[in-house]
Amino acid sequence: MKERSPRLAPEAFEEPVYVTRPILPDLRAFTARLERIWETRWFTNKGALHEEFGTELARYLKVPYLSLFNNGTIALLTACRCLELSGEVITTPFTFPATPHVLTWNHITPVFCDIEPRTMNMDARRIEPLITRETTGILAVHVYGAPCDVQAIREVAVRRGLKVIYDAAHAFGVEVNGEGIGNFGDVTMMSFHATKLFHTAEGGALIVKDPERHARIELMKNFGIVSEEEVVLPGINGKMSELHAALGLAVLECVSGEMEKRKRLAEVYRQSLANMENLSLPCEIPGVKSNYQYFVVRIHPDGSGFSRDYVYEKLKEYNVFARKYFFPLCSEYGHYARLPSSNPRGLPQALKASREVLCLPIYGDLKPEDVRRICSIIKSLR
Ligand SMILES: *Cc1c(COP(=O)(O)O)cnc(C)c1O
């Protein structure tokens, strides 16, 4: 490492700076809605707030049919069942554990496909060689909100008769040429966990295009109950409560403002870190409206000791808690490591990305000067 004068070193933050903080709506905007629950004593099972929230959310996301869930993982489990996936499903190792785990919970073998380095999404050109007679679907993730190559994935899926699920846990509010991100594939899942851009504390949704499939999902998330005396399929309890819907309605009022603030912070990051050697900024894709859920840089080791892990550790000394998101790869977890598709030789880009990515703090209440300070800390480490 280069010698530098300690005098010039940026100061540590007095309070810890975390990678994200959830949107906190005005408490009265939340409690006003709780009063409606207290008046009716209706806490769950398609209450008035649930219905209002579902309608508003579908409009905001520009999608035709949306089912609310108690979390994104149960939603994704239900999506696999609804499409009757079985055997093998092609997915990405560069994701949150929930993605391959829902396949496992459905007795499906995940088949890990390498990623393409720019967006870090599943590389559509590498799907076809992984297809066997057992393959029934593709489960792709819009990583960090960057849309997958939906056209190429659709082509492979149509040609080979496969179903497509998108995990859009990172992509709330993302649009491609004005179209909501939920309009691609057979089913799209969203997560409303508190760490995501938009949240209901815990929550999620499934988005589909046709009313029959929507009706089936609505049944599946409520035990398959049609009426008091009629149960038509073995469903699960995936319902969102009125309390969560109340929070969702209040947070929805804040989400566009939050995105604007994050957008400005992302611009500060871009300006401050531009032209830094061995550090690359997130890709910008023409025609895509981003949501700024994450700000992820890649730090390429240069042999001098400057690396992702070094920056991650050093930032902690300054009270900045960045995240190595996603590290390790899902294919490196004990449960999946022995699968043939987990062989590192088949996943060079995913492995490289997992060793280079670093999620930097981004949330509406962070100040532009905080971002500048984080950037000068990073620069001082080179
Ligand atoms: C958060 C997340 C999930 C799981 O969502 P929950 O609502 O927490 O169950 C799934 N996939 C990805 C990529 C995620 O980031």
The ligand as an ORCA input file, in Angstrom:
! r2SCAN-3c Opt
* xyz 0 1
  C     -35.044    -10.793     -0.092
  C     -34.960    -11.754     -1.200
  C     -35.793    -12.878     -1.264
  C     -36.698    -13.329     -0.129
  O     -37.690    -12.459      0.206
  P     -38.374    -12.534      1.668
  O     -39.525    -11.573      1.507
  O     -37.360    -12.059      2.650
  O     -38.829    -13.914      1.905
  C     -35.711    -13.695     -2.386
  N     -34.852    -13.433     -3.392
  C     -34.015    -12.374     -3.346
  C     -33.092    -12.144     -4.495
  C     -34.026    -11.507     -2.243
  O     -33.166    -10.485     -2.199
*
